C-alpha cells in the first residue's frame, strides 16, 4: 500500500507533473470545464490547477486525453493526481494511479477557522461549492469514504453533507454519520451540487444551507 505521506522524490515528480498538465490544458478541455456540464470559472480552474494530459509523464500513458485533478495540500503542494476521462470512451470515467490511497479533496478548507464545513461527492462538486464561498472538502466519490476522516470533521459544529439525490448519496451520509453527531444531510434536489448550482445559482445553493 502506498504511504500516506509520499516520498520526497514522488512529491517532486507529482508536483512538476501537475504543473505540466495544467500548462497543457487544451481549448476543448477548457470549454468542457467552463461549459454547462461543469460551470467552472477561469479562477477556479487556475487555483485548483486543473490540467489535461496531452503529453503523458512516464507511467501515465494510459490517461492520455484525460483531465488531471491535482490533490493540493493547504500549502499548495500536489501530493496526488486523479484523472477524469474527457468525453465518451471505454473504461471508467475516473482513474487513480496504482497504489494511490483515497484522500479528501480540498483540505485547505479544514484550516479556514470556520465553525461549519461542507462535504461533497467528487472533486468538481467541491470546486463548485467553493466558487459559492462555502468551506468545503470533497470525497473521491460516494463509495470512497474512509472512516478515519471523521477525525478531521469532529472539530466542527456542523458538517453539511451536500449529497447527490440518489441512494448512493444517502448511503454516503450514513457512512459519514457513524460516530459523528454533527452531520446535517443536505440533498441536492434532483441531482448533485453542480446541477443544483446550474439551476439555482450561487444564492440558491447558499440558501439551501441557510448561509
C-alpha positions as CSV (number, residue, x, y, z in Angstrom):
1,X,0.0,0.0,0.0
2,X,1.2,3.5,-0.8
3,X,2.3,5.6,2.1
4,X,0.0,8.4,3.4
5,X,2.9,10.8,3.0
6,X,4.6,10.2,-0.3
7,X,8.4,10.2,-0.6
8,X,10.2,13.4,-1.5
9,X,11.1,12.1,-5.0
10,X,7.4,11.1,-5.5
11,X,6.2,14.5,-4.4
12,X,8.6,16.3,-6.7
13,X,7.5,14.2,-9.6
14,X,3.8,14.8,-8.9
15,X,4.2,18.5,-8.3
16,X,6.1,19.0,-11.6
17,X,3.7,16.7,-13.5
18,X,0.6,18.6,-12.2
19,X,2.0,21.9,-13.3
20,X,2.9,20.5,-16.7
21,X,-0.6,19.1,-17.3
22,X,-2.1,22.5,-16.3
23,X,0.1,24.1,-18.9
24,X,-1.2,21.6,-21.5
25,X,-4.9,22.5,-20.9
26,X,-6.4,22.4,-24.3
27,X,-9.2,24.6,-25.7
28,X,-11.6,21.6,-25.8
29,X,-10.9,20.7,-22.2
30,X,-11.3,24.3,-21.1
31,X,-14.6,24.6,-22.9
32,X,-15.8,21.4,-21.1
33,X,-14.8,22.8,-17.7
34,X,-16.4,26.2,-18.3
35,X,-19.4,24.9,-20.2
36,X,-22.9,23.9,-18.9
37,X,-21.7,20.4,-17.7
38,X,-19.1,21.8,-15.2
39,X,-19.7,25.6,-14.9
40,X,-16.2,26.3,-13.6
41,X,-14.6,29.8,-13.7
42,X,-11.2,30.6,-15.0
43,X,-10.2,31.4,-11.5
44,X,-11.3,28.0,-10.2
45,X,-9.5,26.2,-13.0
46,X,-6.3,28.1,-12.2
47,X,-6.5,27.9,-8.4
48,X,-7.3,24.1,-8.4
49,X,-4.6,23.6,-11.1
50,X,-6.9,21.5,-13.3
51,X,-5.0,20.2,-16.3
52,X,-5.1,18.0,-19.4
53,X,-2.8,15.0,-20.3
54,X,-1.7,15.8,-23.8
55,X,1.9,14.7,-23.3
56,X,1.9,12.0,-20.5
57,X,4.6,11.7,-18.0
58,X,6.2,8.3,-17.6
59,X,3.7,5.8,-16.3
60,X,0.7,8.0,-17.3
61,X,0.3,6.8,-20.9
62,X,-3.0,5.1,-20.1
63,X,-4.6,8.5,-19.1
64,X,-3.6,10.4,-22.3
65,X,-6.5,12.7,-23.2
66,X,-7.8,12.8,-19.6
67,X,-8.3,15.8,-17.4
68,X,-5.9,15.9,-14.4
69,X,-7.2,16.8,-11.0
70,X,-4.4,17.6,-8.5
71,X,-4.8,17.0,-4.8
72,X,-3.2,20.0,-3.3
73,X,-2.1,20.4,0.4
74,X,-3.0,23.6,2.3
75,X,0.4,24.8,1.3
76,X,-0.4,24.3,-2.4
77,X,1.8,21.3,-3.0
78,X,0.4,18.5,-5.2
79,X,0.7,15.1,-3.5
80,X,-1.6,13.0,-5.8
81,X,-3.5,13.3,-9.1
82,X,-6.7,11.8,-10.2
83,X,-7.8,11.7,-13.8
84,X,-11.2,12.2,-15.5
85,X,-11.9,10.9,-19.0
86,X,-12.8,13.8,-21.3
87,X,-15.8,12.8,-23.4
88,X,-17.1,9.3,-24.2
89,X,-14.9,6.3,-24.3
90,X,-14.2,2.9,-22.8
91,X,-13.2,2.3,-19.2
92,X,-14.0,4.2,-16.0
93,X,-14.6,7.9,-16.1
94,X,-12.3,8.5,-13.1
95,X,-8.9,6.9,-12.6
96,X,-6.3,7.0,-9.8
97,X,-2.8,5.8,-10.2
98,X,-1.9,2.3,-9.0
99,X,-1.1,2.3,-5.2
100,X,-2.7,5.7,-4.6
101,X,-4.9,5.9,-1.5
102,X,-8.2,7.8,-1.3
103,X,-7.8,11.3,0.1
104,X,-10.1,14.2,0.9
105,X,-10.0,16.8,-1.8
106,X,-9.6,20.5,-0.9
107,X,-8.1,20.0,2.6
108,X,-7.2,23.7,2.9
109,X,-10.8,24.2,3.9
110,X,-10.0,22.4,7.2
111,X,-7.8,25.3,8.2
112,X,-10.1,28.2,7.4
113,X,-11.2,28.5,11.1
114,X,-14.9,28.2,10.3
115,X,-17.3,26.6,12.7
116,X,-19.0,24.6,10.0
117,X,-17.8,22.7,6.9
118,X,-19.4,21.1,3.9
119,X,-18.7,17.7,2.3
120,X,-19.4,16.9,-1.4
121,X,-19.3,13.8,-3.6
122,X,-16.5,14.3,-6.1
123,X,-13.9,16.9,-6.9
124,X,-15.9,19.0,-9.3
125,X,-18.8,19.4,-7.0
126,X,-16.3,20.6,-4.3
127,X,-15.0,23.2,-6.7
128,X,-18.5,24.5,-7.4
129,X,-19.3,24.8,-3.7
130,X,-16.0,26.6,-3.2
131,X,-16.9,29.0,-6.0
132,X,-20.0,29.8,-4.0
133,X,-17.9,30.8,-1.0
134,X,-18.6,27.7,1.1
135,X,-15.9,26.0,3.3
136,X,-15.9,22.5,1.7
137,X,-14.0,19.3,1.2
138,X,-14.8,16.6,-1.3
139,X,-14.6,12.8,-1.3
140,X,-13.4,11.0,-4.4
141,X,-16.8,9.6,-5.0
142,X,-19.7,8.3,-2.9
143,X,-18.1,4.9,-2.3
144,X,-14.6,6.1,-1.3
145,X,-15.3,7.3,2.3
146,X,-12.6,6.4,4.8
147,X,-13.8,6.3,8.4
148,X,-10.5,7.9,9.6
149,X,-11.6,11.2,8.0
150,X,-14.1,11.6,10.8
151,X,-11.2,12.7,13.0
152,X,-10.9,15.8,10.7
153,X,-14.6,16.6,11.0
154,X,-15.4,16.1,14.7
155,X,-14.0,19.6,15.4
156,X,-16.9,21.4,13.5
157,X,-20.2,22.4,15.0
158,X,-22.0,21.2,11.8
159,X,-20.9,19.0,8.8
160,X,-23.2,19.7,5.9
161,X,-23.1,16.8,3.5
162,X,-24.2,18.1,0.1
163,X,-25.1,14.7,-1.2
164,X,-26.4,13.5,-4.6
165,X,-30.2,12.9,-4.6
166,X,-29.9,9.2,-5.0
167,X,-29.3,6.0,-3.0
168,X,-25.5,6.2,-3.2
169,X,-25.7,9.8,-1.8
170,X,-27.9,8.7,1.1
171,X,-25.5,5.8,1.8
172,X,-22.6,8.3,2.0
173,X,-24.4,10.3,4.6
174,X,-24.9,7.1,6.6
175,X,-21.2,6.3,6.5
176,X,-20.1,9.8,7.5
177,X,-22.7,9.9,10.3
178,X,-21.3,6.8,12.0
179,X,-19.6,8.1,15.1
180,X,-20.4,11.7,14.5
181,X,-23.4,13.7,15.9
182,X,-22.8,16.9,13.9
183,X,-23.7,15.7,10.4
184,X,-26.5,17.6,8.6
185,X,-27.7,15.9,5.3
186,X,-28.4,18.4,2.5
187,X,-29.8,16.5,-0.5
188,X,-29.2,18.2,-3.8
189,X,-32.8,18.0,-5.0
190,X,-32.9,16.4,-8.5
191,X,-29.2,15.8,-8.9
192,X,-25.9,16.9,-7.5
193,X,-24.2,20.1,-6.4
194,X,-23.3,21.2,-9.9
195,X,-26.7,20.6,-11.4
196,X,-28.4,22.4,-8.4
197,X,-26.0,25.3,-8.9
198,X,-26.8,25.4,-12.6
199,X,-30.5,25.7,-11.8
200,X,-30.5,27.9,-8.7
201,X,-27.2,29.8,-8.8
202,X,-24.8,30.8,-6.0
203,X,-27.5,32.3,-3.8
204,X,-29.8,29.3,-4.2
205,X,-27.1,26.9,-3.1
206,X,-26.1,29.0,-0.2
207,X,-29.8,29.4,0.8
208,X,-30.1,25.6,0.8
209,X,-27.7,25.6,3.7
210,X,-29.1,28.7,5.4
211,X,-25.9,30.5,4.6
